[in-house]
Amino acid sequence: MIKSVPTTPYDDQKPGTSGLRKKVPHFQQPNYVQNFVQAIFDSLEGFEGQTLVVGGDGRYFNREVIQIVLKMAAAAGFGRVLVGQGGILSTPAASNIIRTTSAFGGIILSASHNPGGPNEDFGIKYNISNGGPAPEKITEAIYARTKTISEYRIFDAPDVDLDAIGTLALGPMTVEVIDPVEAYAALMEKLFNFSAIRTMFGNGFSMAFDAMHAVTGPYAKEILENRLGAAPGSVRNAVPLPDFGGHHPDPNLVHAKELYDQMMSPAAPDFGAASDGDGDRNLIIGRGIFVTPSDSLALLAANAQLAPGYAAGLAGIARSMPTSAAADRVAEKLGIGIYETPTGWKFFGNLLDAGKATICGEESAGTGSNHVREKDGLWAVLLWLNILAVRQESVKDIVEAHWRNYGRNYYTRHDYEGIDTEAANGLMAHLRSELASLPGTKINGLFVSMADDFTYHDPVDGSVSAQQGVRVVFDDGSRMVFRLSGTGTSGATLRVYLERLVTDEDKLGLETQEALADVIAAAQSLAGISERTGRTAPDVIT
């Protein structure tokens, strides 16, 4: 039986770059989840009898929300829901299932790299039929609906058994509990030379993969150890836990420090990698060298043809605006298009669907290709393994050869987390007020050649996205970018991106913060970060 339940709107259900994210207690408010899910369904048309994909990263509150989504999908009129066993589906795996089953869309429950637990973060995101995040016109419609909602509809039935693979009925709707790993692993076997990678492992190649007690654990165990022959135990922290083992599932040098320290030690394995909460981000470390996400994007694009799935070449490369321009130099040499988009994977969807880009990446450790419509952490790891197996060189040798060939884009990101929202907005407003007067002036001895607030004009559908980040470019090609992140759940996170291209071979081995010291000082001076936020240093440097 379908019940209609009266409700009242919440005023804070505006989706960010990756859906709606709040603390778990916030989602546990009466009807908070139900309101947002109903707003999603009310903003869509033509899904009667269609298939919906549902899954999440296993974080705290995942199972409870899946039960709500299933019952509300039955009330809404969906014909079938595919749900990952145990409520588990990595974000890229969900995208793949949406695409391969011709599903109408999917609901992914994740707060990505944010911490999990009873008082930590949770998130709900809607993906459309191409497998990618909903575009702004849909998220804006969802938000508008949340402000006027007066009731939600739910099928009155017992909870579904999420742990047994099989098919069951939920009223008029079919629920299929599926193996969350199988279809994804099969796709990876089509894209990469598993035989060459198996041979490499068989010859003694060693690796360490930190799944961070997050969703990628089962995927990495099956693919890396079972199918590719990596030594047992190569995948650590492999069991997804609701609180990620009490750790922060963000694969950066702060939260994956144990892996980093191991890779910098004399006993380091040949290759180190990690993935995040929902499996869409990656960390790549070779023995004695950390590969920045921006460099990794460029290197993967430059070597992608070594993998069977990309042997025909790339149509183009797309990167988010704050990501370093290292990939631009690869695209120029390959004679293919390079596309600069706002932050947020949804902006890559049109380019991928239109065949303009094949590989995409963001400086925030997200890389992927046209195989799905999400970034994909394990995909990046497997492409790296494919490249290593074919080239039979170390990560460090491959990276340093790339720098000699293309130059090195020294690049860093300084994050100021949980700062006062009003102060953060005031800082950005101050920067925007200065833009018109900056060109032709000097900041900390650096000559400003261009300054703007990035506006994106989508080359496929003509849509325009304004105020996507303040850019200041200097005459030597160095630049700094300021933007507020949309992935946090409390306060504001100011991200400052700093970059300099160096082609002099004698200067390719500098320490990053040293190479960027004058750009860093210029950014602090221009934005008045200390004066406006009270912070004397960033919380995280990557």
C-alpha positions as CSV (number, residue, x, y, z in Angstrom):
1,M,0.0,0.0,0.0
2,I,1.2,3.5,-0.9
3,K,1.1,6.1,1.9
4,S,1.0,9.8,1.4
5,V,2.7,11.5,4.4
6,P,2.4,15.2,5.1
7,T,5.7,17.1,5.5
8,T,7.1,20.5,5.6
9,P,10.1,21.9,3.6
10,Y,13.6,22.4,4.9
11,D,15.4,25.4,3.6
12,D,18.9,23.9,3.3
13,Q,18.6,21.1,0.7
14,K,20.5,22.8,-2.1
15,P,22.7,20.2,-3.8
16,G,26.4,21.1,-4.2
17,T,28.9,19.9,-6.8
18,S,28.2,16.3,-5.8
19,G,24.7,16.2,-4.4
20,L,23.4,17.0,-1.0
21,R,25.9,16.6,1.9
22,K,25.3,17.1,5.6
23,K,26.1,15.5,8.9
24,V,24.3,12.3,9.7
25,P,22.2,13.8,12.5
26,H,21.0,16.4,10.1
27,F,19.8,13.7,7.7
28,Q,18.2,12.0,10.6
29,Q,15.8,14.9,11.2
30,P,12.1,13.9,10.6
31,N,11.4,13.5,6.9
32,Y,14.7,15.1,5.9
33,V,15.7,12.2,3.7
34,Q,12.2,11.6,2.5
35,N,11.7,15.2,1.4
36,F,14.9,15.2,-0.7
37,V,14.2,11.9,-2.3
38,Q,10.6,12.9,-3.1
39,A,12.0,16.2,-4.6
40,I,14.2,14.1,-6.9
41,F,11.4,12.0,-8.1
42,D,9.1,15.0,-8.5
43,S,11.7,16.7,-10.7
44,L,11.9,13.9,-13.2
45,E,9.5,12.7,-15.9
46,G,9.0,9.5,-17.9
47,F,10.3,7.0,-15.4
48,E,7.1,4.9,-15.0
49,G,8.1,1.3,-15.2
50,Q,11.8,2.2,-15.7
51,T,14.9,0.9,-13.9
52,L,16.6,2.8,-11.1
53,V,20.1,1.9,-9.7
54,V,20.7,2.4,-6.0
55,G,23.8,1.9,-3.9
56,G,26.4,3.6,-1.7
57,D,29.8,3.5,-0.1
58,G,28.7,1.7,3.0
59,R,29.1,4.6,5.4
60,Y,27.0,5.0,8.5
61,F,23.2,5.4,7.7
62,N,23.7,3.9,4.2
63,R,21.4,0.9,4.8
64,E,18.6,2.9,6.4
65,V,18.4,5.4,3.6
66,I,18.5,2.6,0.9
67,Q,15.4,1.1,2.5
68,I,13.7,4.5,2.3
69,V,14.7,5.0,-1.3
70,L,13.5,1.5,-2.4
71,K,10.1,2.0,-0.8
72,M,9.7,5.5,-2.2
73,A,10.8,4.3,-5.7
74,A,8.0,1.7,-5.5
75,A,5.5,4.4,-4.6
76,A,6.8,6.6,-7.4
77,G,6.2,4.0,-10.1
78,F,9.6,2.7,-11.0
79,G,9.4,-0.8,-12.4
80,R,12.7,-2.2,-11.2
81,V,15.5,-1.2,-8.8
82,L,19.0,-2.7,-9.0
83,V,20.8,-2.4,-5.6
84,G,24.3,-3.5,-4.7
85,Q,24.6,-6.4,-2.3
86,G,24.8,-5.1,1.3
87,G,23.9,-1.6,-0.1
88,I,27.4,-1.4,-1.6
89,L,28.2,0.2,-5.0
90,S,31.2,2.3,-5.8
91,T,30.3,5.5,-7.6
92,P,32.0,4.4,-10.9
93,A,30.5,0.9,-10.6
94,A,27.0,2.5,-10.2
95,S,27.7,4.7,-13.3
96,N,28.6,1.6,-15.2
97,I,25.5,-0.3,-14.2
98,I,23.3,2.6,-15.1
99,R,24.8,2.7,-18.6
100,T,24.9,-1.1,-19.3
101,T,21.4,-1.8,-18.1
102,S,19.9,1.3,-19.8
103,A,18.6,2.5,-16.4
104,F,16.6,5.7,-16.2
105,G,19.1,6.9,-13.5
106,G,20.5,6.2,-10.1
107,I,20.7,7.4,-6.6
108,I,24.2,7.2,-5.0
109,L,24.5,7.5,-1.3
110,S,27.9,8.9,-0.4
111,A,29.9,11.8,0.9
112,S,32.9,10.7,-1.1
113,H,36.2,11.4,0.7
114,N,34.5,12.9,3.8
115,P,34.6,11.0,7.1
116,G,31.8,8.6,8.1
117,G,30.1,7.7,11.4
118,P,27.1,8.6,13.6
119,N,28.2,12.2,13.8
120,E,30.0,12.5,10.5
121,D,29.0,13.0,6.9
122,F,26.4,11.6,4.6
123,G,25.3,12.4,1.1
124,I,22.6,11.7,-1.6
125,K,23.3,12.3,-5.3
126,Y,21.2,11.7,-8.4
127,N,22.8,10.4,-11.6
128,I,21.1,10.6,-15.0
129,S,20.7,7.9,-17.7
130,N,24.2,8.5,-19.1
131,G,25.6,7.4,-15.7
132,G,26.8,10.9,-14.8
133,P,25.8,13.4,-12.1
134,A,22.7,15.3,-12.7
135,P,23.3,18.6,-14.6
136,E,22.6,21.9,-13.0
137,K,19.2,22.3,-14.6
138,I,18.0,19.1,-12.7
139,T,19.7,19.9,-9.4
140,E,18.2,23.4,-9.5
141,A,14.8,21.9,-10.1
142,I,15.3,19.5,-7.2
143,Y,16.2,22.4,-4.9
144,A,13.2,24.4,-6.0
145,R,11.0,21.4,-5.3
146,T,12.4,21.0,-1.8
147,K,11.3,24.5,-0.9
148,T,7.6,23.7,-1.7
149,I,7.2,20.1,-0.9
150,S,4.1,19.3,1.2
151,E,4.0,15.5,1.2
152,Y,6.0,12.4,0.3
153,R,4.8,9.0,-0.9
154,I,6.2,5.7,0.3
155,F,5.3,2.0,-0.1
156,D,4.3,0.5,3.2
157,A,6.3,-2.8,3.4
158,P,8.9,-4.5,5.5
159,D,12.6,-3.8,4.8
160,V,14.3,-5.6,1.9
161,D,17.0,-8.2,2.5
162,L,20.0,-6.4,1.0
163,D,22.5,-9.2,1.8
164,A,21.1,-12.0,-0.4
165,I,21.7,-11.8,-4.1
166,G,18.5,-12.4,-6.0
167,T,15.2,-10.9,-7.0
168,L,12.1,-10.1,-4.9
169,A,9.0,-8.0,-5.2
170,L,8.3,-4.7,-3.4
171,G,4.7,-4.1,-4.3
172,P,4.5,-3.7,-8.0
173,M,8.2,-3.1,-8.3
174,T,11.0,-5.6,-8.7
175,V,14.1,-5.3,-6.6
176,E,17.3,-7.1,-7.8
177,V,20.1,-7.4,-5.3
178,I,23.2,-7.7,-7.5
179,D,26.9,-8.5,-7.1
180,P,28.4,-5.0,-6.8
181,V,31.8,-6.0,-8.2
182,E,31.3,-8.4,-11.2
183,A,30.1,-6.0,-13.9
184,Y,32.8,-3.5,-13.0
185,A,35.6,-6.1,-13.0
186,A,34.4,-7.3,-16.4
187,L,34.6,-3.8,-17.8
188,M,38.1,-3.4,-16.5
189,E,39.2,-6.6,-18.2
190,K,38.0,-5.1,-21.5
191,L,39.9,-1.9,-21.1
192,F,43.3,-3.1,-19.9
193,N,45.9,-5.8,-20.7
194,F,45.3,-8.1,-17.7
195,S,47.7,-10.7,-19.2
196,A,50.6,-8.2,-19.3
197,I,49.8,-7.0,-15.7
198,R,49.6,-10.6,-14.5
199,T,53.0,-11.4,-16.0
200,M,54.4,-8.3,-14.3
201,F,53.2,-9.4,-10.9
202,G,54.4,-13.0,-11.6
203,N,57.9,-11.6,-12.2
204,G,58.0,-10.1,-8.7
205,F,56.4,-6.7,-9.1
206,S,55.0,-5.5,-5.8
207,M,52.4,-3.0,-4.8
208,A,50.5,-1.6,-1.8
209,F,46.9,-0.5,-2.2
210,D,45.1,1.2,0.7
211,A,41.3,0.9,0.3
212,M,40.9,3.0,3.5
213,H,38.1,0.7,4.8
214,A,36.0,2.2,2.1
215,V,34.0,0.9,-0.8
216,T,36.9,0.0,-3.2
217,G,38.1,-2.8,-0.9
218,P,36.1,-5.6,-2.5
219,Y,36.8,-4.3,-6.0
220,A,40.5,-4.1,-5.4
221,K,40.7,-7.5,-3.7
222,E,38.9,-9.2,-6.6
223,I,40.7,-7.4,-9.4
224,L,44.3,-6.9,-8.0
225,E,44.7,-10.0,-6.0
226,N,42.3,-12.6,-7.4
227,R,42.4,-11.7,-11.2
228,L,45.8,-10.1,-11.6
229,G,47.8,-12.1,-9.1
230,A,49.1,-9.4,-6.8
231,A,50.4,-10.9,-3.6
232,P,47.8,-11.6,-0.9
233,G,47.7,-8.6,1.4
234,S,48.6,-6.2,-1.3
235,V,45.2,-4.6,-0.7
236,R,45.0,-3.3,2.9
237,N,42.1,-2.0,4.9
238,A,39.9,-3.9,2.4
239,V,36.7,-4.3,4.4
240,P,34.3,-1.4,4.1
241,L,33.3,0.0,7.5
242,P,30.5,2.5,8.4
243,D,33.1,4.8,10.0
244,F,36.0,3.9,7.7
245,G,37.8,2.5,10.7
246,G,37.7,5.9,12.3
247,H,39.9,7.4,9.6
248,H,39.3,10.1,7.0
249,P,38.9,8.2,3.6
250,D,40.6,10.9,1.6
251,P,43.6,9.5,-0.5
252,N,46.0,12.4,0.0
253,L,49.3,12.8,1.7
254,V,47.8,13.7,5.0
255,H,45.3,10.9,5.4
256,A,47.3,8.2,3.6
257,K,50.5,9.2,5.4
258,E,51.3,5.6,6.4
259,L,51.3,4.5,2.7
260,Y,53.3,7.6,1.7
261,D,55.9,6.9,4.4
262,Q,56.2,3.3,3.3
263,M,56.7,4.3,-0.4
264,M,59.5,6.8,0.6
265,S,61.3,4.1,2.7
266,P,64.1,1.8,1.6
267,A,61.7,-1.2,1.8
268,A,59.1,0.4,-0.5
269,P,57.2,-1.8,-3.0
270,D,57.3,-0.9,-6.6
271,F,53.9,0.9,-6.7
272,G,51.6,2.4,-4.1
273,A,48.0,3.6,-4.6
274,A,44.8,4.4,-2.6
275,S,41.2,5.2,-3.3
276,D,38.6,7.2,-1.3
277,G,35.3,6.6,0.4
278,D,33.1,6.0,-2.7
279,G,35.9,4.8,-5.0
280,D,36.1,7.7,-7.4
281,R,39.4,9.3,-6.4
282,N,42.9,7.9,-6.5
283,L,46.4,8.4,-5.0
284,I,49.4,7.3,-7.0
285,I,52.9,7.0,-5.4
286,G,55.9,5.3,-6.9
287,R,59.0,4.2,-5.0
288,G,60.4,7.5,-3.8
289,I,58.0,9.7,-5.7
290,F,54.5,11.1,-5.2
291,V,52.7,11.7,-8.5
292,T,50.4,14.8,-8.3
293,P,46.9,14.2,-9.6
294,S,47.5,16.9,-12.3
295,D,50.7,15.2,-13.4
296,S,49.0,11.8,-13.3
297,L,46.3,13.0,-15.6
298,A,48.9,14.2,-18.1
299,L,50.9,11.0,-17.9
300,L,47.9,8.8,-18.3
301,A,46.8,10.7,-21.3
302,A,50.3,10.6,-22.8
303,N,50.5,6.8,-22.4
304,A,46.9,5.7,-22.7
305,Q,47.4,4.1,-26.1
306,L,49.4,1.4,-24.3
307,A,46.1,0.0,-23.0
308,P,43.8,-1.9,-25.4
309,G,40.8,0.2,-24.6
310,Y,42.6,3.3,-25.8
311,A,44.8,1.9,-28.5
312,A,43.0,3.9,-31.2
313,G,44.0,7.2,-29.5
314,L,42.2,9.9,-27.6
315,A,39.6,12.3,-29.0
316,G,40.5,14.9,-26.5
317,I,41.4,15.7,-22.9
318,A,39.3,17.6,-20.4
319,R,40.4,19.1,-17.1
320,S,38.8,21.3,-14.4
321,M,40.0,24.9,-14.5
322,P,42.0,24.7,-11.2
323,T,43.8,21.6,-12.4
324,S,47.3,22.3,-13.7
325,A,48.0,22.8,-17.4
326,A,50.2,19.8,-17.7
327,A,47.6,18.0,-19.7
328,D,47.3,20.9,-22.1
329,R,50.9,20.3,-23.3
330,V,50.1,16.6,-23.9
331,A,47.0,17.5,-25.9
332,E,49.0,20.0,-27.9
333,K,51.6,17.4,-28.8
334,L,49.0,14.8,-29.6
335,G,47.1,17.3,-31.8
336,I,43.8,16.7,-29.9
337,G,41.4,19.1,-28.1
338,I,41.8,20.3,-24.6
339,Y,38.8,21.5,-22.6
340,E,38.8,23.5,-19.4
341,T,35.7,23.1,-17.3
342,P,34.5,24.2,-13.9
343,T,35.1,21.9,-10.9
344,G,32.6,19.1,-10.8
345,W,32.5,15.9,-12.8
346,K,29.1,16.7,-14.2
347,F,30.7,19.3,-16.5
348,F,32.6,16.5,-18.3
349,G,29.5,14.6,-19.2
350,N,28.5,16.6,-22.3
351,L,32.1,16.4,-23.6
352,L,32.3,12.7,-23.1
353,D,28.8,12.1,-24.6
354,A,29.6,14.2,-27.6
355,G,32.9,12.3,-28.3
356,K,35.0,15.5,-27.7
357,A,37.0,14.0,-24.8
358,T,38.2,10.6,-23.9
359,I,40.1,11.2,-20.6
360,C,39.2,13.7,-18.0
361,G,40.7,14.7,-14.7
362,E,40.6,17.0,-11.7
363,E,43.4,18.1,-9.4
364,S,41.4,16.8,-6.4
365,A,42.6,13.2,-7.3
366,G,39.7,12.4,-9.7
367,T,40.6,10.9,-13.1
368,G,38.5,8.9,-15.5
369,S,37.5,8.3,-19.1
370,N,34.6,7.7,-21.4
371,H,34.1,4.1,-20.0
372,V,31.7,5.6,-17.4
373,R,30.5,9.1,-16.5
374,E,32.2,9.4,-13.1
375,K,35.8,9.7,-12.0
376,D,37.2,6.3,-11.2
377,G,39.9,5.6,-8.7
378,L,40.6,2.0,-9.5
379,W,40.5,2.6,-13.2
380,A,43.4,5.1,-12.8
381,V,45.4,2.5,-10.8
382,L,44.8,-0.1,-13.4
383,L,45.9,2.2,-16.3
384,W,49.0,3.0,-14.4
385,L,49.7,-0.8,-13.9
386,N,49.1,-1.3,-17.6
387,I,51.6,1.4,-18.5
388,L,54.2,0.0,-16.1
389,A,53.7,-3.5,-17.5
390,V,54.3,-2.3,-21.0
391,R,57.1,0.2,-20.5
392,Q,58.8,-1.9,-17.8
393,E,60.2,1.2,-16.2
394,S,59.7,2.5,-12.6
395,V,57.1,5.2,-11.8
396,K,59.9,7.6,-11.0
397,D,61.7,7.0,-14.4
398,I,58.4,7.5,-16.3
399,V,57.5,10.7,-14.5
400,E,61.0,12.2,-14.8
401,A,61.1,11.4,-18.5
402,H,57.7,13.1,-18.9
403,W,59.0,16.2,-17.3
404,R,62.0,16.3,-19.6
405,N,59.8,15.9,-22.6
406,Y,57.0,18.3,-21.6
407,G,58.3,20.5,-18.8
408,R,57.2,20.3,-15.2
409,N,54.2,22.1,-13.9
410,Y,55.0,22.7,-10.3
411,Y,51.6,22.7,-8.6
412,T,50.1,22.8,-5.1
413,R,46.8,23.3,-3.4
414,H,46.4,25.0,-0.1
415,D,43.1,24.2,1.8
416,Y,41.8,26.3,4.6
417,E,39.0,24.2,6.1
418,G,36.0,25.0,8.2
419,I,36.5,28.7,8.1
420,D,33.7,31.1,8.9
421,T,31.4,31.2,5.9
422,E,30.9,34.9,6.0
423,A,34.6,35.5,6.1
424,A,35.2,33.2,3.2
425,N,32.5,34.9,1.1
426,G,33.9,38.3,2.0
427,L,37.4,37.2,0.9
428,M,36.0,36.1,-2.5
429,A,34.0,39.3,-2.9
430,H,37.1,41.3,-2.2
431,L,39.1,39.4,-4.8
432,R,36.3,39.9,-7.4
433,S,36.3,43.6,-6.7
434,E,40.0,43.8,-7.5
435,L,40.0,41.9,-10.8
436,A,39.5,44.8,-13.2
437,S,42.5,46.7,-11.7
438,L,44.9,43.8,-11.5
439,P,46.3,43.4,-15.1
440,G,49.4,45.4,-15.5
441,T,50.2,45.5,-11.8
442,K,52.8,43.6,-9.8
443,I,52.1,41.4,-6.8
444,N,55.1,40.4,-4.8
445,G,57.3,41.2,-7.8
446,L,55.2,39.1,-10.2
447,F,53.6,40.9,-13.2
448,V,49.9,40.2,-13.7
449,S,48.9,39.6,-17.3
450,M,45.3,38.4,-16.8
451,A,42.7,38.2,-14.0
452,D,39.1,37.1,-14.2
453,D,36.3,35.1,-12.6
454,F,36.1,32.0,-14.7
455,T,32.9,31.6,-16.7
456,Y,32.4,28.3,-18.6
457,H,30.6,28.2,-21.9
458,D,29.7,24.6,-22.6
459,P,30.7,23.8,-26.3
460,V,28.0,21.1,-26.6
461,D,24.8,22.6,-25.2
462,G,25.7,26.3,-24.9
463,S,25.0,26.5,-21.2
464,V,26.9,29.1,-19.2
465,S,28.3,28.6,-15.6
466,A,29.6,31.8,-14.1
467,Q,31.7,32.6,-11.0
468,Q,33.6,29.3,-11.1
469,G,36.8,30.6,-9.5
470,V,39.0,33.7,-9.4
471,R,42.1,33.3,-11.7
472,V,45.2,35.5,-11.6
473,V,47.8,34.7,-14.3
474,F,51.3,36.2,-14.4
475,D,53.4,37.0,-17.4
476,D,55.7,34.0,-16.9
477,G,52.7,31.6,-17.1
478,S,52.5,31.2,-13.3
479,R,49.0,31.4,-11.9
480,M,46.9,31.3,-8.8
481,V,43.2,30.3,-8.5
482,F,40.8,30.9,-5.5
483,R,37.5,29.1,-5.0
484,L,35.3,27.9,-2.3
485,S,34.7,24.1,-2.2
486,G,31.2,22.7,-2.5
487,T,32.1,19.3,-1.0
488,G,32.2,20.1,2.8
489,T,29.4,19.9,5.3
490,S,30.3,22.6,7.8
491,G,31.8,26.0,7.5
492,A,33.6,26.9,4.2
493,T,36.7,25.5,2.6
494,L,38.9,28.0,0.8
495,R,41.0,26.3,-1.9
496,V,44.0,28.2,-3.3
497,Y,45.7,26.6,-6.3
498,L,49.2,27.6,-7.3
499,E,51.2,26.7,-10.4
500,R,54.4,27.4,-12.4
501,L,55.7,25.8,-15.5
502,V,59.5,25.0,-15.6
503,T,61.2,23.7,-18.7
504,D,64.9,24.2,-17.6
505,E,66.1,20.6,-16.9
506,D,68.4,21.9,-14.1
507,K,65.3,23.0,-12.2
508,L,63.0,20.0,-12.6
509,G,64.0,18.5,-9.2
510,L,63.1,21.4,-6.9
511,E,60.8,20.9,-3.9
512,T,57.3,22.0,-4.9
513,Q,56.7,24.6,-2.1
514,E,60.1,26.1,-2.7
515,A,59.5,26.3,-6.5
516,L,56.3,28.1,-5.8
517,A,57.3,30.3,-2.8
518,D,56.9,33.7,-4.5
519,V,53.5,32.6,-6.0
520,I,52.3,31.4,-2.6
521,A,53.4,34.7,-1.0
522,A,51.6,36.7,-3.8
523,A,48.4,34.7,-3.2
524,Q,48.5,35.4,0.6
525,S,49.2,39.1,0.0
526,L,46.4,39.6,-2.6
527,A,43.7,37.7,-0.8
528,G,44.6,38.8,2.7
529,I,44.0,35.3,3.9
530,S,45.4,35.7,7.4
531,E,43.6,39.0,8.0
532,R,40.3,37.9,6.7
533,T,40.2,34.3,8.0
534,G,42.4,34.3,11.0
535,R,44.4,31.4,9.6
536,T,48.2,31.7,9.4
537,A,48.7,28.5,7.5
538,P,46.6,26.1,5.4
539,D,45.1,23.0,7.1
540,V,46.1,20.7,4.2
541,I,48.7,21.1,1.5
542,T,48.6,18.8,-1.5
